[in-house]
Amino acid sequence: MLRLFSPFDSVASRRSPLHLSCSDPIAAPFPKRAAARATAVVAMSSGKVVCVTGASGYIASWLVKFLLQRGYTVRATVRDPADTKKTEHLRSLDGATERLHLFQANLLEEGSFDAGTEGCDGVFHTASPYYHGITDPQYQVLKYTEDCAIENGIHFIHCNSLQEIFTRSYIPFVSYSVPYYVAFQQMTYTYSGIDFSLRFNLQAELIDPALKGTLNVLASCKKFSIERVVVTSSMAAVAYNGKPRTPDVVVNERWFSSPGFCEQEKLWYVLSKTLAEDAAWKFAKENAMNIVTINPAMVIGPLLQPTLNTSCAAILNLINGSPTYWNSSIGWVNVKDVAMAHILAFEIPTASGRYCLVERVAHYSEVVKTIRKLYPSLQLPEKCADDKLFVPVYQVSKDKYRSLGLDYIPIETSIKETIESLKEKNFVKF
Ligand SMILES: NC(=O)c1ccc[n+]([C@@H]2O[C@H](COP(=O)([O-])OP(=O)(O)OC[C@H]3O[C@@H](n4cnc5c(N)ncnc54)[C@H](OP(=O)(O)O)[C@@H]3O)[C@@H](O)[C@H]2O)c1
C-alpha cells in the first residue's frame, strides 16, 4: 500500500518504506567517466538518508535515480504526492520500493520541509520555479481568444499573443514570425472555452518560492543540524552583471550576477536565482552551516518525467517548426552530469563553495547546425530572429567541476539524447 507522509507523522512512522513498483523507465546509466569515482564512494554513501526537494522535477528526478542507485535512502519532497504525473516516474525507479519516501512540502509554507529533512545526513535543495513567462513585475492578466491548444497537459499558445510578454525573457520561447507555438507548464491560468487568462505575479510566483523557499528549506536544515546542504543554483546567479562576455572572457565561480542589472534588463528568473543564492550564502554564514551550490547553465539530456520542462523546451522549440532561432549564446550541460555533480559535491568532504557547470557556451545557430548534422531531414529554423550581429560566445571555467572527478558529456551527445527523449515521449513526431 502506498503510504505518504505528512509533517504530522512521527519520525518512527516516517522511516517505514513506501511500497512502490520498480521498473526503470529509461535505462541510462550515469556518466561512464564518473563510474570509477562512483564505485569508490558507494560504500561511503550506502545507508545514508538524504532529502531531495522538488523531487519530481527534471534535474531532481535524475538526482533521485542516481542516489537510489548508490544505495541512499531518499526522502523526496513534492507539492502533491497524489499527483501520479509528478510521482509515478519516481516510484518506478530501481530501489524506490525499498528506499524512496515521498513527503508533501511547499516552498511557500514555513516549516513545510521539517518532516522531510529531520534525521537526514544531507539535503539537496532543487525545488524552485523555472520558467520565463514574466516581463513585467506588475500583475498581468492577458486574454486570448484563438490559437490555443492543450496537448499532453501542456498549453500551447500562439506566439503573436505572447510576443509582448516574452520579448525580454531570458530564454527565447518566442519567434517573431508565425506560425509558432510556445509551451508552458507552470502557469496560473483559467480556461473557459477557448479563452485563456494567464496571470503573472513576479513576487508570488517566482521570487517568493525561490528566495523564501530557499530560506525555509535552510531553516529546516539548521533545525536538524544537517551535515551538508547542496543547493541547486544556476549560472543565472553567476554571469549576469553587465560585464562583457566575449570569446576571450572566462567566467568562473568568482563572478556574481547583480540584482540591479537583472531588474534593469527585466531578467526575472535570473533575478530569482540571484537573490536565492545570495540569501543562501548569507544564511549559511550567519548560522555556520555547510552548504555548496551547483550552478548549471541550460540543462538538457533525457527526460525521466512525463512532462516538458523549460530547458528541454528550448530544444523542442527548434525542431517543431519555428522559422527562426534566437540570437543568444548560452552555456549547455547534460542533466546526468548535473545530477552527478550534486552527489559528488555532497560526498567529497573537501567540496566547497560554488560549482559552475557548463560543457560549452554555444550560439543557437551552432545548436541548429548540430541538430542538422544529426537529423538532416528535419525542418529547422533557417535564420536568426533578428538582423543584429550574433551575440558572442564566452568561456566558463571547468576547473571546479573537474575537481569533483567528472568530465562533461559533449553537447552533441546531449542534444541527441534530448531529441530522442522528446521523440520517445511524443513531444515531437518525425
Ligand atoms: N533546467 C535548467 O536548465 C536549469 C539550469 C540551472 C538551474 N536550474 C535549477 O534547477 C532546479 C530544478 O530545475 P528543473 O529544470 O529540474 O525544473 P523543473 O523540472 O521545473 O522542476 C522544478 C521543481 O520545483 C518545484 N517547485 C516549484 N515551485 C514550488 C513550490 N512553490 N513548492 C514546492 N516545490 C516547487 C516543482 O514542483 P512540482 O513538481 O510540485 O511542480 C518542480 O519539482 C531549479 O532550482 C532551477 O532553477 C535549472
The ligand as an SDF file (V2000), in Angstrom:
LIG
                    3D

 48 52  0  0  0  0  0  0  0  0999 V2000
   16.8900   23.0940  -16.1780 N   0  0  0  0  0  0  0  0  0  0  0  0
   17.8200   24.0340  -16.2670 C   0  0  0  0  0  0  0  0  0  0  0  0
   18.2570   24.3970  -17.3550 O   0  0  0  0  0  0  0  0  0  0  0  0
   18.3650   24.6640  -15.0170 C   0  0  0  0  0  0  0  0  0  0  0  0
   19.5650   25.3780  -15.1120 C   0  0  0  0  0  0  0  0  0  0  0  0
   20.1050   25.9470  -13.9630 C   0  0  0  0  0  0  0  0  0  0  0  0
   19.4630   25.8090  -12.7540 C   0  0  0  0  0  0  0  0  0  0  0  0
   18.2890   25.1190  -12.6920 N   0  0  0  0  0  0  0  0  0  0  0  0
   17.6530   24.9870  -11.3850 C   0  0  0  0  0  0  0  0  0  0  0  0
   17.4760   23.6120  -11.1190 O   0  0  0  0  0  0  0  0  0  0  0  0
   16.3340   23.4140  -10.3090 C   0  0  0  0  0  0  0  0  0  0  0  0
   15.4280   22.4100  -10.9500 C   0  0  0  0  0  0  0  0  0  0  0  0
   15.0920   22.8640  -12.2290 O   0  0  0  0  0  0  0  0  0  0  0  0
   14.4150   21.8980  -13.3230 P   0  0  0  0  0  0  0  0  0  0  0  0
   14.8970   22.3300  -14.6340 O   0  0  0  0  0  0  0  0  0  0  0  0
   14.5780   20.4960  -12.9060 O   0  0  0  0  0  0  0  0  0  0  0  0
   12.9190   22.4130  -13.2100 O   0  0  0  0  0  0  0  0  0  0  0  0
   11.5350   21.6690  -13.0650 P   0  0  0  0  0  0  0  0  0  0  0  0
   11.5360   20.3740  -13.7870 O   0  0  0  0  0  0  0  0  0  0  0  0
   10.5190   22.6670  -13.4430 O   0  0  0  0  0  0  0  0  0  0  0  0
   11.4720   21.3920  -11.5150 O   0  0  0  0  0  0  0  0  0  0  0  0
   11.2230   22.4000  -10.6040 C   0  0  0  0  0  0  0  0  0  0  0  0
   10.7340   21.8010   -9.3360 C   0  0  0  0  0  0  0  0  0  0  0  0
   10.4620   22.8470   -8.3940 O   0  0  0  0  0  0  0  0  0  0  0  0
    9.2710   22.5310   -7.7370 C   0  0  0  0  0  0  0  0  0  0  0  0
    8.5590   23.7120   -7.2590 N   0  0  0  0  0  0  0  0  0  0  0  0
    8.2390   24.8280   -7.9260 C   0  0  0  0  0  0  0  0  0  0  0  0
    7.5430   25.6540   -7.1290 N   0  0  0  0  0  0  0  0  0  0  0  0
    7.3900   25.0320   -5.9360 C   0  0  0  0  0  0  0  0  0  0  0  0
    6.7650   25.3430   -4.7120 C   0  0  0  0  0  0  0  0  0  0  0  0
    6.1180   26.5010   -4.5250 N   0  0  0  0  0  0  0  0  0  0  0  0
    6.8460   24.4530   -3.6880 N   0  0  0  0  0  0  0  0  0  0  0  0
    7.4870   23.2760   -3.8530 C   0  0  0  0  0  0  0  0  0  0  0  0
    8.1000   22.9160   -4.9930 N   0  0  0  0  0  0  0  0  0  0  0  0
    8.0420   23.7770   -6.0160 C   0  0  0  0  0  0  0  0  0  0  0  0
    8.4070   21.8160   -8.7620 C   0  0  0  0  0  0  0  0  0  0  0  0
    7.4900   21.0300   -8.0470 O   0  0  0  0  0  0  0  0  0  0  0  0
    6.1620   20.4510   -8.6600 P   0  0  0  0  0  0  0  0  0  0  0  0
    6.5700   19.1750   -9.2760 O   0  0  0  0  0  0  0  0  0  0  0  0
    5.2730   20.2960   -7.4910 O   0  0  0  0  0  0  0  0  0  0  0  0
    5.6560   21.4200   -9.6640 O   0  0  0  0  0  0  0  0  0  0  0  0
    9.4370   21.0090   -9.5230 C   0  0  0  0  0  0  0  0  0  0  0  0
    9.6080   19.7540   -8.9530 O   0  0  0  0  0  0  0  0  0  0  0  0
   15.7120   24.7960  -10.1170 C   0  0  0  0  0  0  0  0  0  0  0  0
   16.2080   25.3190   -8.9200 O   0  0  0  0  0  0  0  0  0  0  0  0
   16.2510   25.5800  -11.3060 C   0  0  0  0  0  0  0  0  0  0  0  0
   16.2920   26.9730  -11.0390 O   0  0  0  0  0  0  0  0  0  0  0  0
   17.7180   24.5460  -13.7980 C   0  0  0  0  0  0  0  0  0  0  0  0
  1  2  1  0
  2  3  2  0
  2  4  1  0
  4  5  1  0
  4 48  2  0
  5  6  2  0
  6  7  1  0
  7  8  2  0
  8  9  1  0
  8 48  1  0
  9 10  1  0
  9 46  1  0
 10 11  1  0
 11 12  1  0
 11 44  1  0
 12 13  1  0
 13 14  1  0
 14 15  2  0
 14 16  1  0
 14 17  1  0
 17 18  1  0
 18 19  2  0
 18 20  1  0
 18 21  1  0
 21 22  1  0
 22 23  1  0
 23 24  1  0
 23 42  1  0
 24 25  1  0
 25 26  1  0
 25 36  1  0
 26 27  1  0
 26 35  1  0
 27 28  2  0
 28 29  1  0
 29 30  1  0
 29 35  2  0
 30 31  1  0
 30 32  2  0
 32 33  1  0
 33 34  2  0
 34 35  1  0
 36 37  1  0
 36 42  1  0
 37 38  1  0
 38 39  2  0
 38 40  1  0
 38 41  1  0
 42 43  1  0
 44 45  1  0
 44 46  1  0
 46 47  1  0
M  CHG  2   8   1  16  -1
M  END
$$$$
